Amino acid sequence: MKYPIYFDYNATTPCHPQVVEHMLPYFSTHFGNASSKSHPYGWMAEDAVETAREELARLIGANPKEIIFTSGATESINLAIKGVFEQYSNQNQHYITCKTEHKAVLDTFKSIEAKGAKVTYLPVDNEGMVDLKGLAEAIQPDTKMISLMWANNETGVIHPVEEIAMLAEERDIIFFTDAVQAVGKIPVSTKNIHMMALSAHKFYGPKGVGALYIRHNHPLPKPKALIEGGGHEKGFRSGTLQVPAIVGLGSAASLALKNMKDESKRLESLRNKLESGILELEGTKLNSSQNNRLPHVSNISFEGVEGEELLRKLNKELAVSSGSACTSISPKPSHVLQAMGISPDLGKASVRFSLGITTTESDVDFAIAYVKETIASLRA
């Protein structure tokens, strides 16, 4: 099968060869259960898990004991939000999030709303940015959590996390951030953050493993466990640890810490070239802030074409996503782009290009030419 050129790194990334190499022995030679404390098989597995915990902690500026391994970001998000809701079960509860959050966050808030929580969904401007004054005004006496993503998965827009974290700290409110698209791509810090979700497969680690950072030594409550049995991961997440995947997560974190600066600079240059070439076309528009965004992401809308046909033709040669990051070939209007004031039809005719480790200048040159050719044929 001939694959198209890959421009969908926000959806997932390939496992880095060094990550795979580090993982392989833990499927066979070092196959022990990390909870087996009485023999070397278990000791070896436990050491590998703790090494990975240290590697990930270094990447995000945390203490290793603040890292809780999960099956991925969706589980981490559910643990953070539902776990806090359960912790405050006998109180009135208000939460603040944003209309452009990932569906995993929005659907989890809908779940606790059905159980009695009040949730404020903040609007964004036409560049996808939240208003800090509006955030501060939304805080109520019973606000338990502010939940805002670090970087948007569709547009790459980066929220002012440091300012948000400081506001939450001053008001004594839990701040949880979905940092899935940021970790491993740009520098992040856990300063004044209470919980942070991340996923290995977004930065060249394996699928099926992620983590939730939970702040230690702070009076605000930690989430209640959603999975009981065995008391693994300090009681927050019971279940036999997936040692090979955790080793892969740690290895990917170490590579990201080493390569992030140079790779971000390289990808930003390629992204800018791609954008400049495509935006030469009439009736095209960049759907994000020019400055406050990830270095490898570009979301562009195309006037005068039908979204489903645009995506179908582009994906013959370029693996890209619609503005909604929809898995279907028939895109639905993106809730992110709609919140930014973009019409449903134009939202459907929006394409997210996300670059990564295998992207070359020749790939970008081909993509520019192919997009121009495709748009010309669709508008003819």
RALIN-V65517 format. One record per backbone hydrogen bond with DSSP energy under -1.0 kcal/mol. CO is the residue of the C=O (numbers start at 1). NH is the residue of the N-H. If there is no record, write none. Layout:
# RALIN-V65517
CO_NH + CO_NH
This chain:
# RALIN-V65517
5_319 + 7_354 + 8_11 + 8_12 + 16_20 + 17_21 + 18_22 + 19_23 + 20_24 + 23_26 + 24_27 + 25_30 + 33_36 + 35_37 + 39_43 + 40_44 + 41_45 + 42_46 + 43_47 + 44_48 + 45_49 + 46_50 + 47_51 + 48_52 + 49_53 + 50_54 + 51_55 + 52_56 + 53_57 + 54_58 + 55_59 + 56_60 + 57_61 + 57_62 + 63_66 + 64_67 + 66_214 + 68_212 + 70_210 + 72_76 + 73_77 + 74_78 + 75_79 + 76_80 + 77_81 + 78_82 + 79_83 + 80_84 + 81_85 + 82_86 + 83_87 + 83_224 + 84_88 + 86_89 + 88_91 + 93_118 + 94_144 + 95_120 + 96_147 + 97_122 + 98_101 + 102_105 + 102_106 + 103_107 + 104_108 + 105_109 + 106_110 + 107_111 + 108_112 + 109_113 + 110_114 + 112_117 + 113_116 + 118_95 + 120_97 + 122_99 + 125_128 + 129_125 + 131_135 + 132_136 + 133_137 + 134_138 + 140_143 + 142_94 + 144_174 + 145_96 + 146_176 + 150_159 + 152_156 + 156_294 + 157_152 + 159_161 + 160_164 + 161_165 + 162_166 + 163_167 + 164_168 + 165_169 + 166_170 + 167_171 + 168_173 + 174_146 + 175_194 + 175_195 + 176_148 + 177_179 + 177_197 + 178_150 + 179_183 + 182_185 + 182_186 + 190_193 + 194_215 + 195_177 + 196_213 + 197_179 + 198_211 + 199_202 + 200_203 + 200_205 + 201_13 + 204_16 + 209_200 + 210_70 + 211_198 + 212_68 + 213_196 + 227_238 + 232_237 + 233_236 + 241_243 + 242_246 + 243_247 + 244_248 + 245_249 + 246_250 + 247_251 + 248_252 + 249_253 + 250_254 + 251_255 + 252_256 + 253_257 + 254_258 + 255_259 + 256_260 + 259_263 + 260_264 + 261_265 + 262_266 + 263_267 + 264_268 + 265_269 + 266_270 + 267_271 + 268_272 + 269_273 + 270_274 + 271_275 + 272_276 + 273_277 + 274_278 + 275_279 + 278_281 + 283_303 + 285_301 + 286_288 + 291_293 + 292_158 + 296_355 + 298_353 + 299_287 + 300_351 + 301_285 + 306_310 + 307_311 + 308_312 + 309_313 + 310_314 + 311_315 + 313_316 + 314_317 + 314_318 + 317_5 + 318_320 + 319_7 + 321_352 + 322_325 + 334_338 + 335_339 + 337_342 + 338_341 + 343_347 + 344_348 + 345_349 + 347_350 + 349_302 + 350_323 + 351_300 + 352_321 + 353_298 + 354_9 + 356_359 + 360_364 + 361_365 + 362_366 + 363_367 + 364_368 + 365_369 + 366_370 + 367_371 + 368_372 + 369_373 + 370_374 + 371_375 + 372_376 + 373_377 + 374_378 + 375_379
